[in-house]
Amino acid sequence: MLDDPGHAYTRELIAAARHEPREVSPASEAVLAASEVSKSFGAHVAVQAASFALRQGGRSGSWGSPAPARPPSPA
């Protein structure tokens, strides 16, 4: 997907994020770490068992739906 994105919006996101990687020591201290994180909305599993560590001097990114969170519709 990153080498040949099919959607124009995805191409724009990738172009905006291209950069020369910085040297980051894998042994550097994590400034934020999460392990086995999961999130569900009712029966819908949004994230399951995600783990990550952000290290000093590193860069990271994520993307998802730009839609704002909405409360559930009344039944």
C-alpha positions as CSV (number, residue, x, y, z in Angstrom):
1,M,0.0,0.0,0.0
2,L,2.8,2.5,0.8
3,D,4.8,1.7,-2.4
4,D,1.8,2.1,-4.8
5,P,-1.2,3.8,-3.0
6,G,-4.3,3.7,-5.1
7,H,-6.3,6.5,-3.5
8,A,-5.3,10.2,-4.0
9,Y,-5.7,11.0,-0.3
10,T,-3.4,8.2,0.7
11,R,-0.8,9.5,-1.8
12,E,-1.0,13.0,-0.3
13,L,-0.6,11.6,3.3
14,I,2.5,9.6,2.3
15,A,4.0,12.5,0.4
16,A,3.5,14.8,3.4
17,A,5.2,12.2,5.7
18,R,8.3,11.4,3.7
19,H,11.5,12.3,5.5
20,E,15.0,11.1,6.0
21,P,15.0,8.7,9.0
22,R,17.0,9.9,12.0
23,E,19.4,7.6,13.8
24,V,17.6,6.3,16.9
25,S,19.3,3.9,19.2
26,P,17.0,0.9,19.9
27,A,18.5,0.9,23.4
28,S,17.3,4.5,24.1
29,E,14.8,4.9,26.9
30,A,11.1,4.7,25.9
31,V,9.3,7.9,26.7
32,L,5.9,6.2,26.2
33,A,5.2,2.5,26.1
34,A,2.0,0.4,25.8
35,S,1.6,-3.3,25.9
36,E,-1.3,-5.5,24.8
37,V,-3.8,-2.5,24.5
38,S,-7.3,-3.3,23.2
39,K,-10.3,-1.2,22.6
40,S,-13.9,-2.3,21.6
41,F,-17.0,-0.3,20.9
42,G,-19.8,-2.7,21.8
43,A,-19.2,-5.8,19.6
44,H,-16.8,-4.0,17.3
45,V,-13.2,-4.5,18.1
46,A,-11.2,-1.4,17.0
47,V,-7.8,-2.4,18.4
48,Q,-6.7,-5.8,19.6
49,A,-3.5,-6.5,21.6
50,A,-1.5,-3.5,20.2
51,S,1.9,-2.9,21.7
52,F,4.4,-0.1,21.0
53,A,7.2,2.1,22.5
54,L,8.1,5.6,21.5
55,R,11.8,6.3,22.0
56,Q,13.6,9.6,22.6
57,G,14.3,11.2,19.2
58,G,12.1,8.9,17.2
59,R,9.2,9.7,15.0
60,S,5.9,7.8,14.6
61,G,2.6,8.3,13.0
62,S,-0.8,6.8,12.7
63,W,-3.9,7.3,10.7
64,G,-7.5,6.4,10.8
65,S,-11.0,7.7,10.2
66,P,-11.1,11.5,10.4
67,A,-14.7,11.3,11.5
68,P,-15.3,12.7,15.0
69,A,-16.4,10.3,17.8
70,R,-20.2,10.3,18.2
71,P,-22.3,9.0,21.0
72,P,-24.4,5.9,20.2
73,S,-27.7,6.6,18.5
74,P,-30.8,6.3,20.8
75,A,-32.5,2.9,20.5
